[in-house]
Amino acid sequence: MKKIECFLFALILSIVSINAQNWGGYSNSYRQEQQSASITFSNSSDYTMTLRLLKIGIRGNTYYSTVYLGSHSSKTVSFESTSSYKVKIKAVRNGIASYHDGGTFDVICDYRGYTQGSMSFSMSTYGNGLGPSISAAEFENNN
């Protein structure tokens, strides 16, 4: 009887050990490599532009990044999480600055996939094309 109990105990122990090994393999097989989302911001005008990117949150906006764009240039920004963002734009030509609300955009970076996109900004010589005007102070704050 003792031999049967020892055999059953060893059998149960080996099954538990095998299941623990398989469980680790199972969970590892479904891990996905973390991808980051990215958006390429382009300036297709003769103005230099500064973009302030703000992450929109329930308790208010938080600063995310500043993107400097020379005339006819582009830069790519990476995003590590799903969120909505607000863009504020400062456009300068011949030492004269204008400030604009560039609107909002959404980024996905989770189990559904990740955003890969582009946004292009253009300003005419008449000062049109970038959205509603805002003040310099409004450009600098996180609202």
Buried (B, 14 or more C-beta within 10 A) or exposed (E): EEEEEEEEEEEEEEEEEEEEEEEEEEEEEEEEEEEEBBBEBBBBBBBBBBBBBBBBEEEEBEEBBEBEBEBEEBBEBEBEEBBEBBBBBBBBBEEEEBBBBBBEBEBBBEEEEBBEEEBEBBBEEEBEBBBEEBEEEEBEEBE
